[in-house]
Amino acid sequence: MEQTVMGVYVIENEGSCAGDDPEDIGVLVEGVEVLGKLQNFGDACALLFGLMHYLNLSYPPDLKVCLLVFTRTLLVQWTRTVKR
């Protein structure tokens, strides 16, 4: 995790099955845990993007296209929800 530029991590309990709550879900920026003990993966993703925009962080070059598509997909989904 120390070499991770930015991302979301999920730590499963030892011996857990699919559907069990994970031990920890959090957000890493430059190898440092900036948020931990989050409720779910979706919240962690949203908080990661919020931090990226708030701290004016640039996308890692190797993930730039993936993260841009993900961000745009979320924005389209959000605008459809707001318009209802």
Phi and psi in radians as a Rosetta constraint file:
Dihedral C 1 N 2 CA 2 C 2 CIRCULARHARMONIC -1.143 0.35
Dihedral N 2 CA 2 C 2 N 3 CIRCULARHARMONIC -0.447 0.35
Dihedral C 2 N 3 CA 3 C 3 CIRCULARHARMONIC -1.658 0.35
Dihedral N 3 CA 3 C 3 N 4 CIRCULARHARMONIC 0.079 0.35
Dihedral C 3 N 4 CA 4 C 4 CIRCULARHARMONIC -1.385 0.35
Dihedral N 4 CA 4 C 4 N 5 CIRCULARHARMONIC 2.213 0.35
Dihedral C 4 N 5 CA 5 C 5 CIRCULARHARMONIC -1.213 0.35
Dihedral N 5 CA 5 C 5 N 6 CIRCULARHARMONIC -0.932 0.35
Dihedral C 5 N 6 CA 6 C 6 CIRCULARHARMONIC -2.784 0.35
Dihedral N 6 CA 6 C 6 N 7 CIRCULARHARMONIC 2.592 0.35
Dihedral C 6 N 7 CA 7 C 7 CIRCULARHARMONIC 3.012 0.35
Dihedral N 7 CA 7 C 7 N 8 CIRCULARHARMONIC 3.122 0.35
Dihedral C 7 N 8 CA 8 C 8 CIRCULARHARMONIC -1.943 0.35
Dihedral N 8 CA 8 C 8 N 9 CIRCULARHARMONIC 2.374 0.35
Dihedral C 8 N 9 CA 9 C 9 CIRCULARHARMONIC -2.093 0.35
Dihedral N 9 CA 9 C 9 N 10 CIRCULARHARMONIC 2.622 0.35
Dihedral C 9 N 10 CA 10 C 10 CIRCULARHARMONIC -2.285 0.35
Dihedral N 10 CA 10 C 10 N 11 CIRCULARHARMONIC 2.147 0.35
Dihedral C 10 N 11 CA 11 C 11 CIRCULARHARMONIC -1.882 0.35
Dihedral N 11 CA 11 C 11 N 12 CIRCULARHARMONIC 2.053 0.35
Dihedral C 11 N 12 CA 12 C 12 CIRCULARHARMONIC -1.501 0.35
Dihedral N 12 CA 12 C 12 N 13 CIRCULARHARMONIC 2.628 0.35
Dihedral C 12 N 13 CA 13 C 13 CIRCULARHARMONIC -1.213 0.35
Dihedral N 13 CA 13 C 13 N 14 CIRCULARHARMONIC 2.541 0.35
Dihedral C 13 N 14 CA 14 C 14 CIRCULARHARMONIC -1.088 0.35
Dihedral N 14 CA 14 C 14 N 15 CIRCULARHARMONIC 2.270 0.35
Dihedral C 14 N 15 CA 15 C 15 CIRCULARHARMONIC 1.358 0.35
Dihedral N 15 CA 15 C 15 N 16 CIRCULARHARMONIC 0.228 0.35
Dihedral C 15 N 16 CA 16 C 16 CIRCULARHARMONIC -1.337 0.35
Dihedral N 16 CA 16 C 16 N 17 CIRCULARHARMONIC 2.747 0.35
Dihedral C 16 N 17 CA 17 C 17 CIRCULARHARMONIC -1.891 0.35
Dihedral N 17 CA 17 C 17 N 18 CIRCULARHARMONIC 2.907 0.35
Dihedral C 17 N 18 CA 18 C 18 CIRCULARHARMONIC -1.010 0.35
Dihedral N 18 CA 18 C 18 N 19 CIRCULARHARMONIC 2.353 0.35
Dihedral C 18 N 19 CA 19 C 19 CIRCULARHARMONIC 1.665 0.35
Dihedral N 19 CA 19 C 19 N 20 CIRCULARHARMONIC -0.260 0.35
Dihedral C 19 N 20 CA 20 C 20 CIRCULARHARMONIC -1.282 0.35
Dihedral N 20 CA 20 C 20 N 21 CIRCULARHARMONIC 2.603 0.35
Dihedral C 20 N 21 CA 21 C 21 CIRCULARHARMONIC -1.183 0.35
Dihedral N 21 CA 21 C 21 N 22 CIRCULARHARMONIC 2.395 0.35
Dihedral C 21 N 22 CA 22 C 22 CIRCULARHARMONIC -1.276 0.35
Dihedral N 22 CA 22 C 22 N 23 CIRCULARHARMONIC 2.839 0.35
Dihedral C 22 N 23 CA 23 C 23 CIRCULARHARMONIC -1.198 0.35
Dihedral N 23 CA 23 C 23 N 24 CIRCULARHARMONIC -0.705 0.35
Dihedral C 23 N 24 CA 24 C 24 CIRCULARHARMONIC -2.718 0.35
Dihedral N 24 CA 24 C 24 N 25 CIRCULARHARMONIC 2.541 0.35
Dihedral C 24 N 25 CA 25 C 25 CIRCULARHARMONIC -2.306 0.35
Dihedral N 25 CA 25 C 25 N 26 CIRCULARHARMONIC 2.315 0.35
Dihedral C 25 N 26 CA 26 C 26 CIRCULARHARMONIC -2.729 0.35
Dihedral N 26 CA 26 C 26 N 27 CIRCULARHARMONIC -3.105 0.35
Dihedral C 26 N 27 CA 27 C 27 CIRCULARHARMONIC -2.138 0.35
Dihedral N 27 CA 27 C 27 N 28 CIRCULARHARMONIC 2.347 0.35
Dihedral C 27 N 28 CA 28 C 28 CIRCULARHARMONIC -1.975 0.35
Dihedral N 28 CA 28 C 28 N 29 CIRCULARHARMONIC 2.433 0.35
Dihedral C 28 N 29 CA 29 C 29 CIRCULARHARMONIC -2.329 0.35
Dihedral N 29 CA 29 C 29 N 30 CIRCULARHARMONIC 2.108 0.35
Dihedral C 29 N 30 CA 30 C 30 CIRCULARHARMONIC 0.919 0.35
Dihedral N 30 CA 30 C 30 N 31 CIRCULARHARMONIC 0.761 0.35
Dihedral C 30 N 31 CA 31 C 31 CIRCULARHARMONIC 1.353 0.35
Dihedral N 31 CA 31 C 31 N 32 CIRCULARHARMONIC 0.095 0.35
Dihedral C 31 N 32 CA 32 C 32 CIRCULARHARMONIC -2.008 0.35
Dihedral N 32 CA 32 C 32 N 33 CIRCULARHARMONIC 2.302 0.35
Dihedral C 32 N 33 CA 33 C 33 CIRCULARHARMONIC -1.238 0.35
Dihedral N 33 CA 33 C 33 N 34 CIRCULARHARMONIC 2.020 0.35
Dihedral C 33 N 34 CA 34 C 34 CIRCULARHARMONIC -1.771 0.35
Dihedral N 34 CA 34 C 34 N 35 CIRCULARHARMONIC -0.402 0.35
Dihedral C 34 N 35 CA 35 C 35 CIRCULARHARMONIC -2.466 0.35
Dihedral N 35 CA 35 C 35 N 36 CIRCULARHARMONIC 2.419 0.35
Dihedral C 35 N 36 CA 36 C 36 CIRCULARHARMONIC -2.505 0.35
Dihedral N 36 CA 36 C 36 N 37 CIRCULARHARMONIC 3.004 0.35
Dihedral C 36 N 37 CA 37 C 37 CIRCULARHARMONIC 0.988 0.35
Dihedral N 37 CA 37 C 37 N 38 CIRCULARHARMONIC 0.706 0.35
Dihedral C 37 N 38 CA 38 C 38 CIRCULARHARMONIC -1.409 0.35
Dihedral N 38 CA 38 C 38 N 39 CIRCULARHARMONIC 2.804 0.35
Dihedral C 38 N 39 CA 39 C 39 CIRCULARHARMONIC -1.297 0.35
Dihedral N 39 CA 39 C 39 N 40 CIRCULARHARMONIC -0.671 0.35
Dihedral C 39 N 40 CA 40 C 40 CIRCULARHARMONIC -2.739 0.35
Dihedral N 40 CA 40 C 40 N 41 CIRCULARHARMONIC 2.963 0.35
Dihedral C 40 N 41 CA 41 C 41 CIRCULARHARMONIC -1.137 0.35
Dihedral N 41 CA 41 C 41 N 42 CIRCULARHARMONIC -0.674 0.35
Dihedral C 41 N 42 CA 42 C 42 CIRCULARHARMONIC -1.068 0.35
Dihedral N 42 CA 42 C 42 N 43 CIRCULARHARMONIC -0.775 0.35
Dihedral C 42 N 43 CA 43 C 43 CIRCULARHARMONIC -1.067 0.35
Dihedral N 43 CA 43 C 43 N 44 CIRCULARHARMONIC -0.718 0.35
Dihedral C 43 N 44 CA 44 C 44 CIRCULARHARMONIC -1.097 0.35
Dihedral N 44 CA 44 C 44 N 45 CIRCULARHARMONIC -0.743 0.35
Dihedral C 44 N 45 CA 45 C 45 CIRCULARHARMONIC -1.108 0.35
Dihedral N 45 CA 45 C 45 N 46 CIRCULARHARMONIC -0.797 0.35
Dihedral C 45 N 46 CA 46 C 46 CIRCULARHARMONIC -1.080 0.35
Dihedral N 46 CA 46 C 46 N 47 CIRCULARHARMONIC -0.736 0.35
Dihedral C 46 N 47 CA 47 C 47 CIRCULARHARMONIC -1.179 0.35
Dihedral N 47 CA 47 C 47 N 48 CIRCULARHARMONIC -0.632 0.35
Dihedral C 47 N 48 CA 48 C 48 CIRCULARHARMONIC -1.057 0.35
Dihedral N 48 CA 48 C 48 N 49 CIRCULARHARMONIC -0.830 0.35
Dihedral C 48 N 49 CA 49 C 49 CIRCULARHARMONIC -1.149 0.35
Dihedral N 49 CA 49 C 49 N 50 CIRCULARHARMONIC -0.654 0.35
Dihedral C 49 N 50 CA 50 C 50 CIRCULARHARMONIC -1.070 0.35
Dihedral N 50 CA 50 C 50 N 51 CIRCULARHARMONIC -0.764 0.35
Dihedral C 50 N 51 CA 51 C 51 CIRCULARHARMONIC -1.109 0.35
Dihedral N 51 CA 51 C 51 N 52 CIRCULARHARMONIC -0.721 0.35
Dihedral C 51 N 52 CA 52 C 52 CIRCULARHARMONIC -1.051 0.35
Dihedral N 52 CA 52 C 52 N 53 CIRCULARHARMONIC -0.740 0.35
Dihedral C 52 N 53 CA 53 C 53 CIRCULARHARMONIC -1.313 0.35
Dihedral N 53 CA 53 C 53 N 54 CIRCULARHARMONIC -0.732 0.35
Dihedral C 53 N 54 CA 54 C 54 CIRCULARHARMONIC -1.131 0.35
Dihedral N 54 CA 54 C 54 N 55 CIRCULARHARMONIC -0.767 0.35
Dihedral C 54 N 55 CA 55 C 55 CIRCULARHARMONIC -1.504 0.35
Dihedral N 55 CA 55 C 55 N 56 CIRCULARHARMONIC 0.009 0.35
Dihedral C 55 N 56 CA 56 C 56 CIRCULARHARMONIC 0.974 0.35
Dihedral N 56 CA 56 C 56 N 57 CIRCULARHARMONIC 0.784 0.35
Dihedral C 56 N 57 CA 57 C 57 CIRCULARHARMONIC -1.459 0.35
Dihedral N 57 CA 57 C 57 N 58 CIRCULARHARMONIC 2.506 0.35
Dihedral C 57 N 58 CA 58 C 58 CIRCULARHARMONIC -1.561 0.35
Dihedral N 58 CA 58 C 58 N 59 CIRCULARHARMONIC 2.673 0.35
Dihedral C 58 N 59 CA 59 C 59 CIRCULARHARMONIC -1.166 0.35
Dihedral N 59 CA 59 C 59 N 60 CIRCULARHARMONIC 2.463 0.35
Dihedral C 59 N 60 CA 60 C 60 CIRCULARHARMONIC -1.049 0.35
Dihedral N 60 CA 60 C 60 N 61 CIRCULARHARMONIC 2.368 0.35
Dihedral C 60 N 61 CA 61 C 61 CIRCULARHARMONIC -0.913 0.35
Dihedral N 61 CA 61 C 61 N 62 CIRCULARHARMONIC -0.712 0.35
Dihedral C 61 N 62 CA 62 C 62 CIRCULARHARMONIC -1.328 0.35
Dihedral N 62 CA 62 C 62 N 63 CIRCULARHARMONIC -0.211 0.35
Dihedral C 62 N 63 CA 63 C 63 CIRCULARHARMONIC -2.003 0.35
Dihedral N 63 CA 63 C 63 N 64 CIRCULARHARMONIC 0.041 0.35
Dihedral C 63 N 64 CA 64 C 64 CIRCULARHARMONIC -0.948 0.35
Dihedral N 64 CA 64 C 64 N 65 CIRCULARHARMONIC -0.913 0.35
Dihedral C 64 N 65 CA 65 C 65 CIRCULARHARMONIC -1.124 0.35
Dihedral N 65 CA 65 C 65 N 66 CIRCULARHARMONIC -0.764 0.35
Dihedral C 65 N 66 CA 66 C 66 CIRCULARHARMONIC -1.042 0.35
Dihedral N 66 CA 66 C 66 N 67 CIRCULARHARMONIC -0.817 0.35
Dihedral C 66 N 67 CA 67 C 67 CIRCULARHARMONIC -1.212 0.35
Dihedral N 67 CA 67 C 67 N 68 CIRCULARHARMONIC -0.611 0.35
Dihedral C 67 N 68 CA 68 C 68 CIRCULARHARMONIC -1.135 0.35
Dihedral N 68 CA 68 C 68 N 69 CIRCULARHARMONIC -0.752 0.35
Dihedral C 68 N 69 CA 69 C 69 CIRCULARHARMONIC -1.101 0.35
Dihedral N 69 CA 69 C 69 N 70 CIRCULARHARMONIC -0.761 0.35
Dihedral C 69 N 70 CA 70 C 70 CIRCULARHARMONIC -1.067 0.35
Dihedral N 70 CA 70 C 70 N 71 CIRCULARHARMONIC -0.791 0.35
Dihedral C 70 N 71 CA 71 C 71 CIRCULARHARMONIC -1.097 0.35
Dihedral N 71 CA 71 C 71 N 72 CIRCULARHARMONIC -0.810 0.35
Dihedral C 71 N 72 CA 72 C 72 CIRCULARHARMONIC -1.134 0.35
Dihedral N 72 CA 72 C 72 N 73 CIRCULARHARMONIC -0.649 0.35
Dihedral C 72 N 73 CA 73 C 73 CIRCULARHARMONIC -1.095 0.35
Dihedral N 73 CA 73 C 73 N 74 CIRCULARHARMONIC -0.757 0.35
Dihedral C 73 N 74 CA 74 C 74 CIRCULARHARMONIC -1.117 0.35
Dihedral N 74 CA 74 C 74 N 75 CIRCULARHARMONIC -0.722 0.35
Dihedral C 74 N 75 CA 75 C 75 CIRCULARHARMONIC -1.133 0.35
Dihedral N 75 CA 75 C 75 N 76 CIRCULARHARMONIC -0.725 0.35
Dihedral C 75 N 76 CA 76 C 76 CIRCULARHARMONIC -1.095 0.35
Dihedral N 76 CA 76 C 76 N 77 CIRCULARHARMONIC -0.793 0.35
Dihedral C 76 N 77 CA 77 C 77 CIRCULARHARMONIC -1.083 0.35
Dihedral N 77 CA 77 C 77 N 78 CIRCULARHARMONIC -0.731 0.35
Dihedral C 77 N 78 CA 78 C 78 CIRCULARHARMONIC -1.139 0.35
Dihedral N 78 CA 78 C 78 N 79 CIRCULARHARMONIC -0.776 0.35
Dihedral C 78 N 79 CA 79 C 79 CIRCULARHARMONIC -1.132 0.35
Dihedral N 79 CA 79 C 79 N 80 CIRCULARHARMONIC -0.618 0.35
Dihedral C 79 N 80 CA 80 C 80 CIRCULARHARMONIC -1.142 0.35
Dihedral N 80 CA 80 C 80 N 81 CIRCULARHARMONIC -0.673 0.35
Dihedral C 80 N 81 CA 81 C 81 CIRCULARHARMONIC -1.194 0.35
Dihedral N 81 CA 81 C 81 N 82 CIRCULARHARMONIC -0.741 0.35
Dihedral C 81 N 82 CA 82 C 82 CIRCULARHARMONIC -1.149 0.35
Dihedral N 82 CA 82 C 82 N 83 CIRCULARHARMONIC -0.632 0.35
Dihedral C 82 N 83 CA 83 C 83 CIRCULARHARMONIC -1.227 0.35
Dihedral N 83 CA 83 C 83 N 84 CIRCULARHARMONIC -0.308 0.35
